[in-house]
Amino acid sequence: MPEYKQFPLADTAEGLTEADIIAWQVKPGDKVTVNQIVVEVETAKAAVELPIPWAGVVTELLVEPGQTVEVGAPILTIDVDPDGKAAPAPTAAPVAEEPAEEEMKPLVGYGSKAVVTQRRARKGAAPAAPAAAPVAVAPQPVTAPKPKGGYVPLAKPPVRKLAKDLGVDLHALTGTAEGGVITRDDVQAAANGSAAPAAVPSSVDSGYDPATRERRVPIKGVRKATAAAMVQSAYTAPHVTEFLTIDVTPMMEFREKLKKSREFAGVKVTPLTFAAKAVCLAAKRTPDVNAVWDEAAQEIVYKDYVHLGIAAATPRGLVVPKVRDADSMSLKELAIALTELTDVAREGKTTPAAMLGGTITITNVGVFGVDTGTPIINPGESAILCLGAIKDTPWVVDGEIKVRKVLQLSLSFDHRVVDGQQGSEFLADVGALLADPAVAITY
């Protein structure tokens, strides 16, 4: 006889309590193998692909893409004995009968509330048993986590995905299918500017509905975590920002030489590569920037290693993965590590573990053509270096005005840990190393 198990949402990183379902990689009826990826979720730290620990046949997807689910809540049901070869299970306690076929609806949010609560576990209920200790039972009715934000547009997963791809807010639409269900045609019409607005009740009938000209996006996932971290840092660490403008023409000329050398063949060497090396060298001379204030212990913790954070803009928001032990790497090793790190980040595949434990960070606003900025320190660190755009600029050289490659640097630091002297010395050292890479041999 069939043996059903429910796959709960796992805690993908310490301390996480919920995740958003991004996309299912399977559908009911699909056969799956052990450790096959079945779903992609977005946590407060990263997008993560989850494997299933059993083989069998998927019988039901319990949550729609776009919904937020608490850790431990069941998200998928699987028949691990579709051929009935396993030994009969002991008689289980009685369970509620499944609703009649005509009562069943294909998606969460369809039909009456009574029907929905029969099929999904209500958010806030006790979490399912851990995956490591499954119990063979018949599929049990569970309630889906309550969608956040009140009104839930009715649309099937493919339609929701299409809306997300086209940037269409389903809350602003009125479905044309029976029961107000939103169709692909409704979404396409909205994308083309010809859809009917959603009939959302208003307490004031002004004849003007601003919702048709606004787009609301829930604050969750990476964006939510980043915002919380930045607020915490801005209102906890007393920030000081200093600026330095330097001529990096020698660095850019040296970069061209490296690109033509046999040792660096196929290696992507960027200004960020030089900045990463400069930060590691300068941090050894000014260890305060690589320390952290421990409020609970009332101690300053000095790190004898550099886990270098690199701020990266991704489709899901800002992430800061780390290059572990960057201070022990050669320039070539740093170049390779940075390329791999940024490629993974842009693909949205950075793991939560890769973003933990940094000691100092670099952010590069120059890639957007911006001259400089006043960056906010990453929580758990004491300094962040900002690279601006490298531009051709009139510059005085030996009493004459010449066109040079000029870069603006800014350094934000925690004034509890780093005094003005130490911050200035560190920034000056980084500037000197970027202005003339040959200075590195004197360190």
Residue pairs with C-beta under 8 A, 6 or more apart in sequence:
1 81
1 84
1 88
1 89
2 79
2 81
2 82
2 84
3 79
3 80
3 81
3 86
3 89
3 136
4 59
4 77
4 78
4 79
4 80
4 136
4 137
4 138
4 139
5 54
5 56
5 77
5 78
5 80
5 131
5 134
5 135
5 136
6 62
6 74
6 76
6 77
6 78
6 128
6 134
6 140
6 142
7 38
7 52
7 53
7 54
7 74
7 75
7 76
7 77
7 78
7 131
8 71
8 72
8 73
8 74
8 75
8 127
8 128
8 129
8 130
8 131
9 19
9 41
9 50
9 69
9 70
9 71
9 72
9 73
9 74
9 75
10 50
10 71
10 131
11 71
11 72
12 19
12 41
12 43
12 48
12 50
12 352
13 43
13 45
13 352
13 353
13 356
16 43
16 44
16 45
16 71
16 352
17 70
17 71
18 43
18 68
18 69
18 70
18 71
19 41
19 42
19 43
19 48
19 68
19 69
19 71
20 41
20 42
20 43
20 66
20 67
20 68
20 69
20 220
20 221
21 39
21 41
21 63
21 64
21 65
21 66
21 67
21 68
21 69
21 75
22 39
22 40
22 41
22 42
22 47
22 65
23 39
23 40
23 65
23 161
24 38
24 39
24 61
24 65
24 157
25 37
25 38
25 39
25 40
25 49
26 32
26 36
26 38
26 39
26 58
26 61
26 76
27 58
27 61
28 58
28 59
28 60
28 61
29 57
29 58
30 57
30 58
31 55
31 56
31 57
31 58
32 38
32 52
32 54
32 55
32 56
32 57
32 58
32 78
33 55
34 52
34 53
34 54
34 55
35 51
35 52
35 53
36 51
36 52
37 49
37 50
37 51
38 50
38 51
38 52
38 58
38 76
39 49
39 50
39 75
39 76
40 47
40 48
40 49
40 50
41 47
41 48
41 50
41 69
42 48
42 220
42 221
42 222
42 316
43 221
43 352
44 221
44 222
44 224
44 225
45 222
45 225
45 319
45 352
45 355
46 222
46 319
46 348
46 349
46 350
46 351
46 352
46 354
46 355
47 222
47 316
47 348
47 349
47 350
48 351
48 352
52 76
52 78
53 131
53 132
54 78
54 80
54 134
55 80
56 78
56 79
56 80
56 81
56 82
57 78
57 79
57 82
58 76
58 77
58 78
59 77
59 78
59 79
59 139
60 76
60 77
60 139
61 75
61 76
62 74
62 75
62 76
62 77
62 108
62 120
62 142
62 144
63 69
63 73
63 75
63 108
63 120
63 144
63 145
64 107
64 108
64 109
64 144
64 157
64 160
65 157
65 160
65 161
66 160
66 164
67 108
67 144
67 145
67 147
68 145
68 147
68 148
68 220
69 75
69 145
70 123
70 124
70 127
70 145
71 127
72 127
72 128
72 130
73 121
73 123
73 127
73 128
73 145
74 121
74 128
74 142
77 139
80 86
80 134
86 136
89 136
89 137
92 135
92 136
92 137
92 138
95 137
95 138
95 140
95 141
96 118
96 140
96 141
98 104
98 139
98 141
99 115
99 118
99 119
99 141
103 111
103 115
103 118
104 115
104 119
105 111
105 115
105 116
105 119
106 156
107 154
107 156
107 157
108 116
108 119
108 120
108 144
109 116
109 144
109 147
109 152
109 154
110 116
110 154
110 179
110 181
116 143
116 144
117 143
118 141
118 143
119 141
119 142
119 143
119 144
120 141
120 142
120 143
120 144
120 145
121 128
121 142
121 143
121 144
121 145
122 143
122 144
122 145
122 146
123 143
123 144
123 145
123 146
125 143
129 135
148 218
148 220
149 171
149 218
151 171
151 200
153 170
153 171
153 173
153 175
153 182
153 198
154 175
154 179
154 180
154 181
154 182
155 163
155 170
155 175
155 181
155 182
155 183
155 187
156 181
158 184
159 182
159 183
159 184
159 186
159 187
160 170
162 168
162 184
162 187
162 188
163 169
163 170
163 182
163 187
163 190
166 187
166 188
166 190
166 191
167 191
167 215
168 187
168 190
168 191
169 215
169 216
169 217
170 182
170 187
171 198
171 200
171 211
171 216
172 190
172 197
172 198
172 211
172 212
172 214
172 215
173 182
173 186
173 187
173 190
173 195
173 196
173 197
173 198
174 180
174 182
174 186
174 195
174 196
174 197
174 198
174 199
175 181
175 182
175 183
175 186
176 182
176 183
176 185
176 186
176 196
177 183
186 195
187 195
189 195
197 209
197 211
197 212
198 211
200 211
202 209
219 227
221 316
221 317
222 314
222 316
222 317
222 318
222 319
223 316
223 317
226 317
226 318
229 378
229 379
230 376
232 379
233 376
233 377
233 378
233 379
234 376
236 379
237 293
237 377
237 382
237 414
237 415
237 416
238 414
238 415
238 416
239 374
239 376
239 377
239 412
239 413
239 414
239 415
240 412
240 413
240 415
240 418
240 420
240 423
241 374
241 375
241 410
241 411
241 412
241 413
242 410
242 411
242 423
242 424
242 427
243 372
243 408
243 409
243 410
244 408
244 409
244 410
244 411
244 427
244 428
244 430
244 431
245 406
245 407
245 408
245 409
246 406
246 407
246 408
246 409
246 431
246 434
246 435
247 395
247 397
247 404
247 405
247 406
247 435
248 271
248 390
248 405
248 406
248 407
248 434
248 435
249 404
249 405
250 435
250 436
250 437
250 438
251 271
251 274
251 405
251 434
251 435
251 436
251 437
252 271
252 390
252 405
254 437
255 269
255 271
255 274
258 264
258 269
259 269
263 332
264 332
264 335
267 332
267 335
267 336
267 339
268 335
268 339
269 331
269 335
270 335
270 338
271 364
271 366
271 387
271 390
271 407
271 434
272 310
272 338
272 362
272 364
272 387
273 331
273 334
273 335
273 338
274 331
274 433
274 434
274 437
275 362
275 364
275 385
275 387
275 430
275 434
276 308
276 310
276 323
276 326
276 334
276 338
276 362
277 331
277 334
277 433
277 440
278 429
278 430
278 433
278 434
278 440
279 306
279 308
279 360
279 362
279 385
279 430
280 306
280 308
280 326
280 327
280 329
281 429
281 433
281 440
281 443
282 289
282 426
282 429
282 430
282 433
283 289
283 290
283 306
283 327
283 360
283 426
284 327
284 443
285 425
285 426
285 429
285 443
286 422
286 425
286 426
286 429
287 302
287 303
288 302
288 382
288 417
288 418
288 419
288 422
288 426
289 360
289 382
289 383
289 413
289 418
289 422
289 423
289 426
290 302
290 303
290 306
290 359
290 360
290 382
290 383
291 300
291 301
291 302
291 303
291 382
291 417
291 418
292 300
292 301
292 303
292 359
292 380
292 381
292 382
292 417
293 300
293 382
293 414
293 416
293 417
294 300
294 301
300 417
303 359
305 325
305 327
305 328
305 359
306 325
306 326
306 327
306 359
306 360
307 322
307 323
307 324
307 325
307 326
307 357
307 358
307 359
308 322
308 323
308 326
308 358
308 359
308 360
308 361
308 362
309 320
309 321
309 322
309 358
309 359
309 360
309 361
309 362
309 378
309 381
309 384
310 320
310 321
310 322
310 323
310 338
310 341
310 342
310 345
310 361
310 362
310 364
311 318
311 319
311 320
311 361
311 362
311 363
311 364
311 375
311 384
312 318
312 319
312 320
312 321
312 341
312 342
312 345
312 346
312 350
314 345
314 346
314 348
314 350
315 348
316 348
319 345
319 350
319 355
320 355
320 358
320 361
320 378
321 341
321 344
321 345
321 350
321 354
321 355
322 354
322 355
322 356
322 357
322 358
323 329
323 334
323 337
323 338
323 341
326 334
326 337
329 337
341 354
344 350
344 354
357 380
358 378
358 380
358 381
359 381
360 381
360 382
360 383
360 384
360 385
361 375
361 377
361 378
361 381
361 383
361 384
361 385
362 384
362 385
362 386
362 387
363 373
363 375
363 384
363 385
363 386
363 387
364 386
364 387
365 372
365 373
365 386
365 387
365 388
365 389
366 387
366 388
366 389
366 390
366 407
367 389
368 389
369 389
370 388
370 389
371 388
371 389
371 391
371 408
372 386
372 388
372 408
372 409
372 410
373 386
373 388
373 410
374 386
374 410
374 412
375 384
375 385
375 386
375 410
375 412
376 384
376 412
377 383
377 384
377 412
377 413
377 414
378 384
381 414
382 413
382 414
382 417
382 418
383 411
383 412
383 413
383 414
383 418
383 423
383 426
384 411
384 412
384 413
385 409
385 410
385 411
385 427
385 430
386 409
386 410
386 411
386 412
387 407
387 409
388 407
388 408
388 409
388 410
389 407
389 408
390 405
390 406
390 407
391 405
391 406
391 407
392 403
392 404
392 405
392 406
393 403
393 404
393 405
393 406
394 401
394 402
394 403
394 404
395 401
395 402
395 403
395 404
395 406
396 402
397 404
407 434
409 427
409 430
409 431
409 434
411 423
411 426
411 427
411 430
413 423
418 426
432 439
433 439
433 440
433 443
